[in-house]
Amino acid sequence: MAKRPSSNQSLNSGLLSFGFIIGLFVGAILTLLNLKGDGQSTRQWLRSQSAEIKQQIDNQDTVAESLRQGKEAARQHRAEMSKLG
């Protein structure tokens, strides 16, 4: 039988996630404060970085959709095979 996580484990994982998110925000703010250059070049750099990240996310969505379609095709094939044999 699978062991159910205790409430302390759930709390610890929630705190870990919260700490990770806070760390990301603090790191992002410190990075922006320490950037060298004028505001225009910083904005251009941020735009290019956000475009790259958006493209990476779009690619991940495409992979996730392909995996979903592959799993569905496997389920259908399995169902057809079980009808035959």
N, C-alpha and C positions, 0 to 999 in steps of 0.2 A: 504494500500500500504506500502511496506517495505521501511524503511528509509535508504537511502544510507549514508554510513559514509563520513564525511567531510575529506578534505585533511589533516586537522590538526590531526584528529583521526588516519588516516593512517600513518602520520609522527610519531606520538607518539608511535604507536604500533611497527613501524620499529625501532625507537630509543630504545624502551624497549627490543626488541629482540637482537639488537646489544649490548646493555649493558649487557644483560644476557650472551651472548657468550663471551664477553670480561671478565666478571666476572669468568666464568668457566676457561678460560685460565690463568688468574692471580692466581686463587685458585690452579690450577694444578701446576703451576710453584712454588708457595710458598710451597706447599706440598712437592714437590721434593727437594727443598732447605732445608727443615727442617727435612728430613728423617735422622734417626740415623742409623749408620751401614756403612759398606764398600760398594763399588760399586757393587761387585758381589751379595751380598744379596739384594741390591736394585733392580738390574736387575731381579733377580729371583722373587721378590715380584711383580714387574711390569708385568712380564710374566704371573704369576698366576692370577693377577687381570684382565689383558687383556683377558685371556682365559675365565674367568668367565663372563665378559661382552659380549664377542663374543657369548657364549652359550646362554645368556639371549636374545640377539638380534635374534639369530637363532630361539629360542622358540617363540618370538614375531612374526617373519615372518611366522612360522607355524600356529599360531593362526589367523593371518590376512588372510592367504590362506584358512583356514577352514571357516572363516566367509564369504569370497568371494564365496566359493563353496556352502555354505548354502543359501546365498542370491540368487544365480543362480538357485538352486534347487527349492526355493520358487517361483521364477518368472516362471519357467517352469510349476510347479504345478498349479499356478494361471492361466496361459494361457490354460492349459488343462481343468481346471474347467470351465473357461469362454466359451470354445467350447462346453462343455456338457450342460451347463445351460444357 
